Amino acid sequence: MENRAYTAARRYGEAIRIERAFASEQVRLTGSVPATYRGTIELPVANPTRYALAAFRHYLEQAGITVAAELFDVDELPAPPRYDRRHALLVHFSPPLAEIVRIINHQSHNFYAEQVFRTLSPDGSAEGAARRIRAFLQRQGIDTRGLTIRDGSGLSRKNLVPPAVLGQLLVAMQHHPNRDAFVASLPQGGTRRSTLEDRLHDVPVRAKTGSLLHVRTLSGYLTTRDGHTLAFA
């Protein structure tokens, strides 16, 4: 951590900036805060696997359990380990997909979105997941010309999703067996702790935001005064 931030004489307002090189844990803080500032700044870890391992070791040692093992990401090993003769210490079952997707769409949770995306692929690759998504869209009768999918979080500048594809997908999901779970995953206007918390209060809308530098988008459903549902992108 390199701290170049300073305390300002003003009473309110924070202007802290975080800089970090790609795939690095070296973080630089710049900007200023008032002397009364109390807050927490969050940013993604560069290597989630190593972070989980380090956290696991930390809490084991806090519980008085000595950890003499060296930490390795399984992807860094020359050959994958065998687990068939090991005893499981803990089995954790994932929440239902509907709950995970609700977190993704309410909070715009990029990390969750990327993991679900990779899970679609038989080999965990972005290419395999993109093929599955394209095949699903085509089964719904959606024209995928102009569509380019490079990741699940939507952060890649190489993603290209025509609004018409999103609009057709929203229409198709109105007739899908999982329609109710999908619609419920989209936050309503003004929903607390969602990306629409400060937008579209008292408007009958459910929608998902999308944002990059110089880009702001919104896609979802709107209910008209006479009860019709409109899909928009």
Phi and psi restraints in degrees (value plus and minus 20) as a CYANA .aco file:
   2 GLU   PHI    -133.0   -93.0
   2 GLU   PSI      91.3   131.3
   3 ASN   PHI    -119.6   -79.6
   3 ASN   PSI      87.1   127.1
   4 ARG   PHI    -130.2   -90.2
   4 ARG   PSI     -11.0    29.0
   5 ALA   PHI     -96.3   -56.3
   5 ALA   PSI     138.8   178.8
   6 TYR   PHI    -160.4  -120.4
   6 TYR   PSI     143.9   183.9
   7 THR   PHI    -110.9   -70.9
   7 THR   PSI     107.8   147.8
   8 ALA   PHI    -118.4   -78.4
   8 ALA   PSI     143.7   183.7
   9 ALA   PHI     -97.7   -57.7
   9 ALA   PSI     -37.4     2.6
  10 ARG   PHI     -88.8   -48.8
  10 ARG   PSI     143.7   183.7
  11 ARG   PHI    -112.6   -72.6
  11 ARG   PSI     -47.5    -7.5
  12 TYR   PHI    -154.1  -114.1
  12 TYR   PSI     144.3   184.3
  13 GLY   PHI      71.4   111.4
  13 GLY   PSI     108.7   148.7
  14 GLU   PHI    -135.3   -95.3
  14 GLU   PSI     125.5   165.5
  15 ALA   PHI    -160.4  -120.4
  15 ALA   PSI      35.5    75.5
  16 ILE   PHI    -112.0   -72.0
  16 ILE   PSI     118.0   158.0
  17 ARG   PHI    -140.5  -100.5
  17 ARG   PSI     122.3   162.3
  18 ILE   PHI    -132.8   -92.8
  18 ILE   PSI     109.2   149.2
  19 GLU   PHI    -142.1  -102.1
  19 GLU   PSI     115.4   155.4
  20 ARG   PHI    -170.5  -130.5
  20 ARG   PSI     114.7   154.7
  21 ALA   PHI     -89.3   -49.3
  21 ALA   PSI     131.2   171.2
  22 PHE   PHI     -77.4   -37.4
  22 PHE   PSI     115.0   155.0
  23 ALA   PHI      39.3    79.3
  23 ALA   PSI      11.5    51.5
  24 SER   PHI    -147.2  -107.2
  24 SER   PSI     131.6   171.6
  25 GLU   PHI    -120.8   -80.8
  25 GLU   PSI     -12.6    27.4
  26 GLN   PHI    -100.3   -60.3
  26 GLN   PSI      96.4   136.4
  27 VAL   PHI    -136.3   -96.3
  27 VAL   PSI     116.7   156.7
  28 ARG   PHI    -139.3   -99.3
  28 ARG   PSI     108.6   148.6
  29 LEU   PHI    -122.6   -82.6
  29 LEU   PSI     111.5   151.5
  30 THR   PHI    -153.7  -113.7
  30 THR   PSI     148.0   188.0
  31 GLY   PHI      84.4   124.4
  31 GLY   PSI    -176.8  -136.8
  32 SER   PHI    -169.8  -129.8
  32 SER   PSI     139.0   179.0
  33 VAL   PHI    -159.4  -119.4
  33 VAL   PSI     134.7   174.7
  34 PRO   PHI     -91.9   -51.9
  34 PRO   PSI     142.2   182.2
  35 ALA   PHI     -82.5   -42.5
  35 ALA   PSI     -44.7    -4.7
  36 THR   PHI    -107.5   -67.5
  36 THR   PSI     -16.9    23.1
  37 TYR   PHI     -83.4   -43.4
  37 TYR   PSI     111.5   151.5
  38 ARG   PHI    -156.1  -116.1
  38 ARG   PSI     100.5   140.5
  39 GLY   PHI    -189.4  -149.4
  39 GLY   PSI     152.0   192.0
  40 THR   PHI    -145.8  -105.8
  40 THR   PSI     113.2   153.2
  41 ILE   PHI    -129.8   -89.8
  41 ILE   PSI     110.8   150.8
  42 GLU   PHI    -131.3   -91.3
  42 GLU   PSI     124.8   164.8
  43 LEU   PHI    -171.3  -131.3
  43 LEU   PSI     133.7   173.7
  44 PRO   PHI     -88.8   -48.8
  44 PRO   PSI     129.4   169.4
  45 VAL   PHI    -100.4   -60.4
  45 VAL   PSI     131.8   171.8
  46 ALA   PHI     -95.3   -55.3
  46 ALA   PSI     -55.2   -15.2
  47 ASN   PHI    -149.3  -109.3
  47 ASN   PSI      74.4   114.4
  48 PRO   PHI     -80.3   -40.3
  48 PRO   PSI     -53.6   -13.6
  49 THR   PHI     -84.8   -44.8
  49 THR   PSI     -69.1   -29.1
  50 ARG   PHI     -83.8   -43.8
  50 ARG   PSI     -55.8   -15.8
  51 TYR   PHI     -82.9   -42.9
  51 TYR   PSI     -64.9   -24.9
  52 ALA   PHI     -82.8   -42.8
  52 ALA   PSI     -61.7   -21.7
  53 LEU   PHI     -82.8   -42.8
  53 LEU   PSI     -65.3   -25.3
  54 ALA   PHI     -84.5   -44.5
  54 ALA   PSI     -60.0   -20.0
  55 ALA   PHI     -85.8   -45.8
  55 ALA   PSI     -61.5   -21.5
  56 PHE   PHI     -80.7   -40.7
  56 PHE   PSI     -66.5   -26.5
  57 ARG   PHI     -82.2   -42.2
  57 ARG   PSI     -60.8   -20.8
  58 HIS   PHI     -78.4   -38.4
  58 HIS   PSI     -66.4   -26.4
  59 TYR   PHI     -95.7   -55.7
  59 TYR   PSI     -49.7    -9.7
  60 LEU   PHI     -83.8   -43.8
  60 LEU   PSI     -64.9   -24.9
  61 GLU   PHI     -87.2   -47.2
  61 GLU   PSI     -54.6   -14.6
  62 GLN   PHI     -82.9   -42.9
  62 GLN   PSI     -50.0   -10.0
  63 ALA   PHI    -105.9   -65.9
  63 ALA   PSI     -14.9    25.1
  64 GLY   PHI      66.5   106.5
  64 GLY   PSI      -4.8    35.2
  65 ILE   PHI    -120.5   -80.5
  65 ILE   PSI      99.0   139.0
  66 THR   PHI     -94.8   -54.8
  66 THR   PSI     112.2   152.2
  67 VAL   PHI    -135.6   -95.6
  67 VAL   PSI      88.3   128.3
  68 ALA   PHI    -119.4   -79.4
  68 ALA   PSI     -22.6    17.4
  69 ALA   PHI     -99.0   -59.0
  69 ALA   PSI     131.3   171.3
  70 GLU   PHI    -105.7   -65.7
  70 GLU   PSI     120.7   160.7
  71 LEU   PHI    -105.6   -65.6
  71 LEU   PSI     110.1   150.1
  72 PHE   PHI    -155.0  -115.0
  72 PHE   PSI     116.7   156.7
  73 ASP   PHI     -97.1   -57.1
  73 ASP   PSI     110.1   150.1
  74 VAL   PHI     -77.2   -37.2
  74 VAL   PSI     -49.0    -9.0
  75 ASP   PHI     -90.1   -50.1
  75 ASP   PSI     -35.5     4.5
  76 GLU   PHI    -110.3   -70.3
  76 GLU   PSI     -28.2    11.8
  77 LEU   PHI    -100.1   -60.1
  77 LEU   PSI     127.6   167.6
  78 PRO   PHI     -85.7   -45.7
  78 PRO   PSI     -48.6    -8.6
  79 ALA   PHI    -161.2  -121.2
  79 ALA   PSI     123.3   163.3
  80 PRO   PHI     -86.3   -46.3
  80 PRO   PSI     122.2   162.2
  81 PRO   PHI     -91.1   -51.1
  81 PRO   PSI     137.8   177.8
  82 ARG   PHI    -120.3   -80.3
  82 ARG   PSI     114.9   154.9
  83 TYR   PHI    -132.2   -92.2
  83 TYR   PSI     -19.5    20.5
  84 ASP   PHI     -87.1   -47.1
  84 ASP   PSI     -43.1    -3.1
  85 ARG   PHI    -127.6   -87.6
  85 ARG   PSI      -5.0    35.0
  86 ARG   PHI    -116.5   -76.5
  86 ARG   PSI     134.7   174.7
  87 HIS   PHI    -119.5   -79.5
  87 HIS   PSI     107.4   147.4
  88 ALA   PHI     -90.6   -50.6
  88 ALA   PSI     110.0   150.0
  89 LEU   PHI    -103.2   -63.2
  89 LEU   PSI     -52.8   -12.8
  90 LEU   PHI    -176.5  -136.5
  90 LEU   PSI     118.3   158.3
  91 VAL   PHI    -136.1   -96.1
  91 VAL   PSI     102.6   142.6
  92 HIS   PHI    -134.9   -94.9
  92 HIS   PSI     106.5   146.5
  93 PHE   PHI    -118.7   -78.7
  93 PHE   PSI     113.6   153.6
  94 SER   PHI     -85.0   -45.0
  94 SER   PSI     130.0   170.0
  95 PRO   PHI     -82.1   -42.1
  95 PRO   PSI     141.9   181.9
  96 PRO   PHI     -77.1   -37.1
  96 PRO   PSI     129.0   169.0
  97 LEU   PHI     -76.6   -36.6
  97 LEU   PSI     -55.6   -15.6
  98 ALA   PHI     -78.6   -38.6
  98 ALA   PSI     -57.7   -17.7
  99 GLU   PHI     -89.9   -49.9
  99 GLU   PSI     -59.1   -19.1
 100 ILE   PHI     -86.0   -46.0
 100 ILE   PSI     -64.6   -24.6
 101 VAL   PHI     -84.6   -44.6
 101 VAL   PSI     -52.9   -12.9
 102 ARG   PHI     -83.7   -43.7
 102 ARG   PSI     -61.3   -21.3
 103 ILE   PHI     -84.0   -44.0
 103 ILE   PSI     -63.8   -23.8
 104 ILE   PHI     -77.8   -37.8
 104 ILE   PSI     -69.7   -29.7
 105 ASN   PHI    -100.4   -60.4
 105 ASN   PSI     -47.7    -7.7
 106 HIS   PHI     -96.0   -56.0
 106 HIS   PSI     -61.3   -21.3
 107 GLN   PHI    -125.0   -85.0
 107 GLN   PSI     -21.7    18.3
 108 SER   PHI      34.2    74.2
 108 SER   PSI      33.7    73.7
 109 HIS   PHI    -102.8   -62.8
 109 HIS   PSI      77.8   117.8
 110 ASN   PHI     -83.6   -43.6
 110 ASN   PSI     -59.0   -19.0
 111 PHE   PHI     -86.5   -46.5
 111 PHE   PSI     -65.4   -25.4
 112 TYR   PHI     -79.8   -39.8
 112 TYR   PSI     -63.1   -23.1
 113 ALA   PHI     -80.4   -40.4
 113 ALA   PSI     -61.3   -21.3
 114 GLU   PHI     -86.7   -46.7
 114 GLU   PSI     -58.7   -18.7
 115 GLN   PHI     -88.5   -48.5
 115 GLN   PSI     -61.7   -21.7
 116 VAL   PHI     -82.5   -42.5
 116 VAL   PSI     -62.3   -22.3
 117 PHE   PHI     -77.7   -37.7
 117 PHE   PSI     -67.8   -27.8
 118 ARG   PHI     -87.5   -47.5
 118 ARG   PSI     -51.0   -11.0
 119 THR   PHI     -85.9   -45.9
 119 THR   PSI     -45.2    -5.2
 120 LEU   PHI     -86.5   -46.5
 120 LEU   PSI     -43.9    -3.9
 121 SER   PHI    -106.5   -66.5
 121 SER   PSI     119.2   159.2
 122 PRO   PHI     -83.8   -43.8
 122 PRO   PSI     -44.5    -4.5
 123 ASP   PHI    -138.9   -98.9
 123 ASP   PSI      -9.5    30.5
 124 GLY   PHI      58.0    98.0
 124 GLY   PSI     -12.5    27.5
 125 SER   PHI    -109.1   -69.1
 125 SER   PSI     135.1   175.1
 126 ALA   PHI     -85.5   -45.5
 126 ALA   PSI     -55.1   -15.1
 127 GLU   PHI     -85.0   -45.0
 127 GLU   PSI     -63.3   -23.3
 128 GLY   PHI     -84.5   -44.5
 128 GLY   PSI     -60.1   -20.1
 129 ALA   PHI     -86.0   -46.0
 129 ALA   PSI     -60.6   -20.6
 130 ALA   PHI     -82.6   -42.6
 130 ALA   PSI     -58.5   -18.5
 131 ARG   PHI     -83.9   -43.9
 131 ARG   PSI     -60.6   -20.6
 132 ARG   PHI     -84.3   -44.3
 132 ARG   PSI     -61.4   -21.4
 133 ILE   PHI     -86.4   -46.4
 133 ILE   PSI     -63.7   -23.7
 134 ARG   PHI     -81.9   -41.9
 134 ARG   PSI     -61.3   -21.3
 135 ALA   PHI     -83.8   -43.8
 135 ALA   PSI     -60.2   -20.2
 136 PHE   PHI     -82.2   -42.2
 136 PHE   PSI     -65.9   -25.9
 137 LEU   PHI     -81.2   -41.2
 137 LEU   PSI     -61.2   -21.2
 138 GLN   PHI     -86.9   -46.9
 138 GLN   PSI     -54.4   -14.4
 139 ARG   PHI     -85.3   -45.3
 139 ARG   PSI     -46.1    -6.1
 140 GLN   PHI    -104.1   -64.1
 140 GLN   PSI     -17.1    22.9
 141 GLY   PHI      58.7    98.7
 141 GLY   PSI       3.2    43.2
 142 ILE   PHI    -113.9   -73.9
 142 ILE   PSI     111.7   151.7
 143 ASP   PHI     -94.1   -54.1
 143 ASP   PSI      96.2   136.2
 144 THR   PHI    -118.7   -78.7
 144 THR   PSI      -7.2    32.8
 145 ARG   PHI     -83.4   -43.4
 145 ARG   PSI     115.7   155.7
 146 GLY   PHI      66.7   106.7
 146 GLY   PSI     -22.8    17.2
 147 LEU   PHI    -109.6   -69.6
 147 LEU   PSI     108.5   148.5
 148 THR   PHI    -151.6  -111.6
 148 THR   PSI     105.0   145.0
 149 ILE   PHI    -139.6   -99.6
 149 ILE   PSI     100.4   140.4
 150 ARG   PHI    -135.1   -95.1
 150 ARG   PSI     -41.4    -1.4
 151 ASP   PHI    -175.3  -135.3
 151 ASP   PSI     157.2   197.2
 152 GLY   PHI    -117.6   -77.6
 152 GLY   PSI     -40.9    -0.9
 153 SER   PHI     -99.6   -59.6
 153 SER   PSI     -42.6    -2.6
 154 GLY   PHI      64.7   104.7
 154 GLY   PSI     -12.6    27.4
 155 LEU   PHI    -104.0   -64.0
 155 LEU   PSI     -37.3     2.7
 156 SER   PHI     -92.6   -52.6
 156 SER   PSI     114.0   154.0
 157 ARG   PHI     -90.5   -50.5
 157 ARG   PSI     -30.3     9.7
 158 LYS   PHI    -107.5   -67.5
 158 LYS   PSI     -26.5    13.5
 159 ASN   PHI     -88.5   -48.5
 159 ASN   PSI     114.8   154.8
 160 LEU   PHI    -155.1  -115.1
 160 LEU   PSI      89.0   129.0
 161 VAL   PHI    -143.7  -103.7
 161 VAL   PSI      84.7   124.7
 162 PRO   PHI     -80.6   -40.6
 162 PRO   PSI     119.0   159.0
 163 PRO   PHI     -74.0   -34.0
 163 PRO   PSI     -51.9   -11.9
 164 ALA   PHI     -82.9   -42.9
 164 ALA   PSI     -56.0   -16.0
 165 VAL   PHI     -85.7   -45.7
 165 VAL   PSI     -64.2   -24.2
 166 LEU   PHI     -82.8   -42.8
 166 LEU   PSI     -62.6   -22.6
 167 GLY   PHI     -81.9   -41.9
 167 GLY   PSI     -65.2   -25.2
 168 GLN   PHI     -85.6   -45.6
 168 GLN   PSI     -56.3   -16.3
 169 LEU   PHI     -83.4   -43.4
 169 LEU   PSI     -64.7   -24.7
 170 LEU   PHI     -80.4   -40.4
 170 LEU   PSI     -59.9   -19.9
 171 VAL   PHI     -86.0   -46.0
 171 VAL   PSI     -64.7   -24.7
 172 ALA   PHI     -81.7   -41.7
 172 ALA   PSI     -57.4   -17.4
 173 MET   PHI     -89.0   -49.0
 173 MET   PSI     -37.1     2.9
 174 GLN   PHI     -87.8   -47.8
 174 GLN   PSI     -39.9     0.1
 175 HIS   PHI    -133.7   -93.7
 175 HIS   PSI     -10.9    29.1
 176 HIS   PHI    -106.0   -66.0
 176 HIS   PSI     127.9   167.9
 177 PRO   PHI     -76.5   -36.5
 177 PRO   PSI     -48.1    -8.1
 178 ASN   PHI    -118.7   -78.7
 178 ASN   PSI       6.1    46.1
 179 ARG   PHI     -73.9   -33.9
 179 ARG   PSI     -69.3   -29.3
 180 ASP   PHI     -82.2   -42.2
 180 ASP   PSI     -62.6   -22.6
 181 ALA   PHI     -85.9   -45.9
 181 ALA   PSI     -58.7   -18.7
 182 PHE   PHI     -86.2   -46.2
 182 PHE   PSI     -68.1   -28.1
 183 VAL   PHI     -83.7   -43.7
 183 VAL   PSI     -60.3   -20.3
 184 ALA   PHI     -85.3   -45.3
 184 ALA   PSI     -42.3    -2.3
 185 SER   PHI     -94.1   -54.1
 185 SER   PSI     -37.7     2.3
 186 LEU   PHI    -108.1   -68.1
 186 LEU   PSI     108.2   148.2
 187 PRO   PHI     -88.7   -48.7
 187 PRO   PSI     126.8   166.8
 188 GLN   PHI    -102.0   -62.0
 188 GLN   PSI     139.5   179.5
 189 GLY   PHI     -77.6   -37.6
 189 GLY   PSI     108.7   148.7
 190 GLY   PHI      63.9   103.9
 190 GLY   PSI     -15.7    24.3
 191 THR   PHI     -83.6   -43.6
 191 THR   PSI     107.9   147.9
 192 ARG   PHI     -84.3   -44.3
 192 ARG   PSI     126.2   166.2
 193 ARG   PHI      37.8    77.8
 193 ARG   PSI      15.8    55.8
 194 SER   PHI    -152.6  -112.6
 194 SER   PSI     152.1   192.1
 195 THR   PHI     -90.9   -50.9
 195 THR   PSI     -29.1    10.9
 196 LEU   PHI    -126.6   -86.6
 196 LEU   PSI      -2.8    37.2
 197 GLU   PHI     -77.7   -37.7
 197 GLU   PSI     -58.7   -18.7
 198 ASP   PHI    -127.3   -87.3
 198 ASP   PSI       1.4    41.4
 199 ARG   PHI    -157.6  -117.6
 199 ARG   PSI     126.5   166.5
 200 LEU   PHI      37.9    77.9
 200 LEU   PSI      20.4    60.4
 201 HIS   PHI     -80.9   -40.9
 201 HIS   PSI     121.6   161.6
 202 ASP   PHI      39.6    79.6
 202 ASP   PSI       2.5    42.5
 203 VAL   PHI    -129.1   -89.1
 203 VAL   PSI     110.5   150.5
 204 PRO   PHI     -94.2   -54.2
 204 PRO   PSI      52.3    92.3
 205 VAL   PHI    -152.9  -112.9
 205 VAL   PSI     123.2   163.2
 206 ARG   PHI    -144.6  -104.6
 206 ARG   PSI     107.5   147.5
 207 ALA   PHI    -177.2  -137.2
 207 ALA   PSI     140.5   180.5
 208 LYS   PHI    -137.6   -97.6
 208 LYS   PSI     111.1   151.1
 209 THR   PHI    -103.0   -63.0
 209 THR   PSI     142.3   182.3
 210 GLY   PHI    -169.4  -129.4
 210 GLY   PSI     108.5   148.5
 211 SER   PHI    -166.4  -126.4
 211 SER   PSI     118.9   158.9
 212 LEU   PHI    -156.2  -116.2
 212 LEU   PSI     157.0   197.0
 213 LEU   PHI     -78.6   -38.6
 213 LEU   PSI     103.6   143.6
 214 HIS   PHI      50.4    90.4
 214 HIS   PSI      -6.1    33.9
 215 VAL   PHI    -151.4  -111.4
 215 VAL   PSI     109.7   149.7
 216 ARG   PHI    -157.4  -117.4
 216 ARG   PSI     103.0   143.0
 217 THR   PHI    -152.7  -112.7
 217 THR   PSI     142.4   182.4
 218 LEU   PHI    -172.1  -132.1
 218 LEU   PSI     109.8   149.8
 219 SER   PHI    -156.9  -116.9
 219 SER   PSI     122.3   162.3
 220 GLY   PHI     146.6   186.6
 220 GLY   PSI    -167.5  -127.5
 221 TYR   PHI    -145.0  -105.0
 221 TYR   PSI     123.9   163.9
 222 LEU   PHI    -148.5  -108.5
 222 LEU   PSI     115.2   155.2
 223 THR   PHI    -120.0   -80.0
 223 THR   PSI     104.9   144.9
 224 THR   PHI     -99.7   -59.7
 224 THR   PSI     149.5   189.5
 225 ARG   PHI     -82.1   -42.1
 225 ARG   PSI     -49.0    -9.0
 226 ASP   PHI    -112.8   -72.8
 226 ASP   PSI      -6.7    33.3
 227 GLY   PHI      70.7   110.7
 227 GLY   PSI     -16.1    23.9
 228 HIS   PHI    -101.4   -61.4
 228 HIS   PSI     126.4   166.4
 229 THR   PHI    -121.5   -81.5
 229 THR   PSI     105.6   145.6
 230 LEU   PHI    -131.6   -91.6
 230 LEU   PSI     117.0   157.0
 231 ALA   PHI    -117.4   -77.4
 231 ALA   PSI     117.3   157.3
 232 PHE   PHI    -159.6  -119.6
 232 PHE   PSI     133.5   173.5
